[in-house]
Amino acid sequence: MPLSADDIERFEDSRARLEAVAYRLLGSAGEAEDAVQETWLRWQAADVDRIEVPEAWLTKVLTNLCLNQLTSARARRETYVGPWLPEPLLAGDPMLGPADTAEQRESVSYAVLTLMERLSPDERAVYVLREAFDYPHREIAEILGITEAAGQQIFHRAKKHVADGRTRTKVDEAAARRIAEEFLAAAASGRTAPLVRLLTDDAIAIGDGGGRIPARTKAFEGAVAVAKFVWGLLRPGVAKRALVGGTPEVYAWTANGEPAVVAVVAGRVVGVMCLEVTAEGIAACRNQLNPDKLERATAHWATADHGEPLFNAF
């Protein structure tokens, strides 16, 4: 039986929330869209008149689809070329979802999305539903088909795993943006010393090229090594310009609620460097260079009021 206009509207009213849940679970905008589309197909095939709480039904279907996807994704990532990093979402992207509380903002930060790769699928689902969307433990238990007590144990375990990887105190948004701008100014100076002063002693830098763009398989570790890497990344070079199709324009921006450096060539985003800023300095530079994971960023960039670049790289 075809869906009524009201049934279609019910789903569309939930689409943004479903996409935000799926993105946090999967770390990929494309995979999140696919999961929501599959949820739509199942909504179409369901006897919706017998579904008492559509939001709960849709969330349960989507979450279980994502759990299946996470299980298969773990196998695929074993053969992924180089380090795997989440797909960054630029400021203003609706898939970022709610950002009213510190917990919601933290759950979609690039640093936490990276840390969540260490969690089991069930831990990730419970953490996202509870921390980012404030679902009661009872509803989470029903969605996952577990007891409420088990769900609470999984949540506390997941939260501890994430907290153990976040040992520093975050700074406020204004201070973070100032540090990001200082970082870019230091990088543009062509000297490593100003960069070293902005980095923590144990800072790291890691990149995801997905086999499409050269990226080191092992992270750079330590302020000096990271500073040299960043300086080398922005140093002019014919081969680099050929690789990305021109000279990138570099902007200070925000991705996943954190300071970021966005590199753009002829309107196409070719790199997003997400900075993990702490009270002690910049603790991590995570670089997304895989073109497959920058398509949504490019589409969003085309509609953003990004102003003039701070400088041209390469």
C-alpha positions in Angstrom: 0.0 0.0 0.0 1.5 3.4 -1.0 2.5 5.7 1.8 0.2 8.6 2.5 1.4 12.2 2.4 1.4 12.2 6.2 3.6 9.0 6.3 6.1 10.6 3.9 6.1 13.8 6.0 6.8 11.8 9.2 9.9 10.3 7.6 11.1 13.6 6.2 10.7 15.2 9.6 13.1 12.5 11.0 15.6 12.6 8.1 18.0 15.2 9.5 18.1 13.5 12.9 18.6 10.1 11.3 21.5 11.4 9.2 23.1 12.9 12.2 22.9 9.6 14.1 24.2 7.6 11.2 27.1 10.0 10.6 28.2 9.8 14.2 28.0 6.0 14.1 29.7 5.5 10.7 32.1 8.5 10.4 31.1 8.8 6.7 28.6 11.1 5.2 28.1 9.0 2.2 27.5 5.8 4.2 25.2 7.8 6.5 23.1 8.9 3.5 23.0 5.3 2.3 21.8 4.0 5.7 19.1 6.6 5.8 18.0 5.7 2.3 17.7 2.0 3.3 15.7 3.1 6.3 13.4 4.9 4.0 12.9 1.8 1.8 12.0 -0.2 4.9 9.6 2.5 6.0 8.0 2.3 2.6 7.6 -1.5 2.9 6.3 -1.5 6.5 2.7 -1.5 7.7 3.1 2.0 9.1 -0.4 2.2 10.6 0.7 -0.4 13.1 3.8 1.4 14.2 2.9 3.2 17.4 6.0 5.4 17.7 7.5 6.1 14.3 10.6 7.9 15.6 11.6 4.9 17.8 10.9 2.5 14.9 13.0 4.5 12.5 15.8 4.9 15.0 15.9 1.2 15.7 16.0 0.3 12.0 18.7 2.8 11.2 20.8 1.9 14.2 20.8 -1.8 13.3 21.6 -1.0 9.7 24.6 1.0 11.0 25.7 -1.8 13.3 25.8 -4.2 10.4 27.7 -1.6 8.4 30.2 -1.1 11.2 30.9 -4.8 11.4 31.6 -5.1 7.7 33.5 -1.8 7.8 36.0 -3.2 10.2 36.9 -5.9 7.7 37.2 -3.4 4.9 39.4 -1.1 6.9 41.9 -3.9 7.4 42.6 -3.6 3.7 42.3 0.2 3.5 45.4 1.9 2.1 47.1 3.8 4.9 45.4 5.3 8.0 41.6 5.6 8.1 40.1 8.9 9.3 36.5 10.0 9.4 35.0 12.2 6.7 35.1 15.8 8.0 32.0 18.0 7.9 32.4 21.8 7.5 30.7 24.3 9.7 27.0 24.7 8.9 26.5 21.2 7.5 23.2 20.0 8.8 24.5 16.4 9.2 26.5 17.7 12.2 23.2 17.5 14.1 22.4 19.0 17.5 25.0 21.2 19.2 23.1 22.6 22.1 25.1 20.9 24.8 28.8 20.2 25.4 28.2 16.5 25.1 26.5 16.9 21.7 29.3 19.1 20.4 32.0 16.7 21.8 30.3 13.6 20.2 30.7 15.0 16.7 34.2 16.4 17.1 36.8 15.0 14.8 39.0 13.9 17.7 36.1 11.9 19.3 35.0 10.4 16.0 38.5 9.1 15.6 38.6 7.8 19.1 35.2 6.0 18.6 36.9 3.8 16.0 38.4 2.0 19.1 34.9 1.1 20.3 32.9 -2.0 19.5 29.8 -1.4 17.3 27.5 -1.8 20.4 29.6 0.6 22.5 29.6 3.1 19.7 25.8 2.9 19.3 25.1 3.2 23.0 27.5 6.1 23.3 26.0 8.1 20.4 22.4 7.5 21.3 22.9 8.5 24.9 25.6 11.1 24.8 24.6 12.9 21.5 20.9 12.4 21.5 20.0 11.9 25.1 18.0 8.7 24.6 16.9 7.1 27.9 18.7 3.9 28.7 15.4 2.1 28.4 14.9 3.1 24.8 18.5 2.3 23.9 18.0 -1.2 25.4 14.9 -1.6 23.2 16.6 -0.4 20.1 19.6 -2.8 20.6 17.6 -5.7 22.0 19.5 -5.8 25.3 18.7 -5.3 28.9 18.7 -1.8 30.4 21.4 -2.8 32.9 23.6 -4.1 30.1 23.1 -0.9 28.1 24.2 1.2 31.1 27.3 -0.9 31.5 28.1 -0.6 27.8 27.7 3.2 28.0 30.0 3.6 31.0 32.6 1.4 29.4 32.4 3.4 26.1 32.5 6.7 27.9 35.6 5.6 29.8 37.3 4.5 26.6 36.6 7.9 25.0 37.6 9.8 28.1 40.9 7.9 28.4 41.8 9.2 25.0 40.9 12.8 25.9 43.3 13.5 28.7 43.6 17.3 28.2 41.2 20.1 28.9 39.7 21.7 25.8 39.7 25.5 25.4 36.8 27.6 24.4 35.8 28.3 20.8 37.3 31.8 20.6 40.7 30.7 22.0 40.7 27.7 19.7 40.1 29.9 16.6 42.8 32.3 17.7 45.3 29.4 18.0 44.2 28.0 14.6 44.9 31.4 13.0 48.3 31.6 14.8 49.0 28.1 13.5 48.3 29.2 9.9 50.4 32.3 10.3 53.3 30.3 11.7 52.9 27.8 8.8 53.0 30.5 6.2 56.2 32.0 7.7 58.2 29.2 6.3 59.9 28.6 9.7 59.3 25.6 12.0 60.1 27.4 15.3 56.8 29.4 15.5 54.9 26.1 14.8 56.8 24.2 17.5 55.8 26.8 20.1 52.1 26.2 19.3 52.3 22.4 19.5 52.3 20.2 22.6 55.5 18.3 23.1 53.7 15.0 22.2 51.7 16.4 19.3 50.9 14.0 16.4 50.1 14.5 12.7 48.4 11.8 10.6 46.8 11.8 7.2 44.3 9.8 5.2 44.9 9.7 1.5 43.0 6.5 0.9 45.6 5.4 -1.6 44.6 8.3 -3.9 46.9 10.9 -2.3 50.3 9.9 -0.8 50.1 9.8 3.0 52.5 8.4 5.5 51.3 5.2 7.1 52.7 6.1 10.5 51.9 9.3 12.4 54.5 12.0 12.9 55.1 12.3 16.6 56.5 15.2 18.7 56.3 18.9 18.2 59.5 19.2 16.0 58.5 16.3 13.7 55.0 17.7 13.3 56.2 21.2 12.6 58.6 20.0 9.9 55.8 18.0 8.4 53.4 20.9 8.3 56.0 23.2 6.9 56.9 20.7 4.2 53.3 20.2 3.4 52.8 23.8 2.5 56.2 24.4 0.9 56.0 25.2 -2.9 56.5 22.3 -5.3 55.6 21.5 -8.9 54.8 17.8 -8.0 52.3 18.9 -5.3 50.5 21.3 -7.6 50.2 18.6 -10.3 48.9 16.2 -7.7 45.9 18.4 -6.6 45.5 20.3 -9.9 46.8 23.7 -9.0 47.8 26.0 -6.2 45.6 25.6 -3.1 44.0 28.6 -1.4 44.2 28.1 2.3 41.5 29.2 4.8 41.1 29.1 8.6 37.7 27.4 9.1 35.8 25.0 11.4 35.1 21.3 10.8 33.2 19.1 13.2 33.1 22.0 15.6 36.9 22.2 15.8 39.4 24.6 14.2 40.5 23.4 10.8 42.6 24.4 7.8 40.8 24.0 4.5 42.7 23.9 1.2 40.7 24.7 -2.0 41.7 24.5 -5.7 39.3 26.0 -8.1 36.4 25.6 -5.7 37.2 22.0 -4.9 38.2 21.1 -1.4 41.5 19.1 -1.6 42.3 18.9 2.0 40.9 19.5 5.5 43.3 19.5 8.5 41.4 19.2 11.7 43.3 20.7 14.7 42.8 19.2 18.2 43.3 22.3 20.4 43.9 21.9 24.1 44.9 24.3 26.9 48.5 23.1 26.4 48.5 23.8 22.7 47.7 21.9 19.5 47.8 18.2 20.3 47.0 16.7 16.9 46.8 17.6 13.2 44.5 15.1 11.4 44.5 15.5 7.6 41.8 14.3 5.4 43.1 14.2 1.8 41.1 11.3 0.3 39.1 12.9 -2.5 36.3 10.4 -1.9 35.8 11.8 1.6 35.9 15.5 0.5 33.0 15.5 -2.0 30.4 16.7 0.6 32.9 19.3 1.9 33.3 20.6 -1.7 29.5 20.8 -2.2 29.1 22.6 1.1 32.0 25.0 0.5 30.3 26.2 -2.7 27.5 27.6 -0.6 29.6 29.0 2.2 30.5 32.7 2.7 34.2 31.9 3.2 35.7 35.2 2.3 39.3 35.5 1.1 42.0 32.9 1.7 44.7 33.6 4.2 47.4 32.6 1.7 48.2 30.3 -1.2 50.1 27.1 -0.5 52.6 25.2 -2.7 
